[in-house]
Amino acid sequence: MALATELKGLNRKQVHSIWASYLGWTLDAFDFFLLVFMLSAIAKEYGTDVKTVAEATFLTLAARPFGAFAFGWLADRFGRRPIMMIVILLFSVFSFASAFAWSLTSLFVIRTLFGFCMGGEWGIGASLVMESIPAKLRGPVSGLLQSGYPSGYFLASLVYFLLFDTIGWRGMFMVGIAPAILVFLIRMHVDESPAFEARRDKPQVNPLAVLAENWKIALYLVVLMTCFNFFSHGTQDLYPTFLKEQHKFDTHTVGLLAMIGNVGAIVGGIGFGIWSETIGRKRAIVIASLLALPIIPLWAFSTTPLMLAAGAFLIQVAVQGAWGIVPVHLNELSPALVRGLFPGFAYQLGNLIASRNGPIQASIAEAHGGNYGFALALVAGITVVVLVIWTLLGPERRDVDFVAEAKA
């Protein structure tokens, strides 16, 4: 009841900022995950193997921290809202351009540019919404915002399910232009962050100097986000390949199982985000992460579609349950003067370190006779242990007044 009352107290501009940030991350993830469904098809067209094509996911992830820094710096200087619109427009254009790749090398270049632009969206969207809502709603809204990621994966699964057999991998990338429509909605309905407005007329800061002053928390968060990105990408990126190559499922079965997994992810993200307001950020991350351990055998080693569906749903409840706390946790631990840059940059640096996940898992699978289930289980199990220990070692900071900090 208290949550419902708080939600009813939001004004229209706050609601619009929440939905704009959620949809931005949803459509960002939609464009990213289109590729993971098409690794086998692209490999076949260019006469290579999945491991080689998986380098495209590595390049996309590796480019993201550079975009997070560049666009985050611009967001701290010129505002969250206009830079967010630019980022969404650019990553949509590069997703569309992927359809016209004339060689594997050209596809790698385009996906690298896509990753650079994609890197700017999460941090800016998270700071915009976290700075625009009451402190008591940060946990629930954090879960909703992060659920945009599995929502995007769900949409990519649905498009794959409905259209891939008809339009092929190039047509799938053309669908990726759709997020550009969101730019017009943001332009009409979303206000600038109150925290940014509070600092608009104050002297600009050197972001590198602020990062240097806060190097300990920066280092902690980069390692934390490395663990988190191995957790998510290690359970998601090669999952469609696991279903196609190891289980020989058809397009519709692969798409359906991926959709079921992402429904679980949305449930976990929102549920644990809400619960984090009661039990705390760190405890929510730890509990969600530990839930994954007993589920791994069901998820990675089942043989029937029904059991695989149960495993897919439950593992993503755990994975995205932990992830649901990330937007609020990173923003609350961020230095106020660089909140547009700091959370996204830490997140994407972790992504850079974890960006070899796809090729690593593909190599492990190949070394074990094409056993993708073993590769998925190995990475997920190790990651849970490291993530839990590192989370427990770190700080927690709740109910921060972002506007007051910005004015100080």
Beta strands, then each sheet from edge to edge (+ up, - down):
end
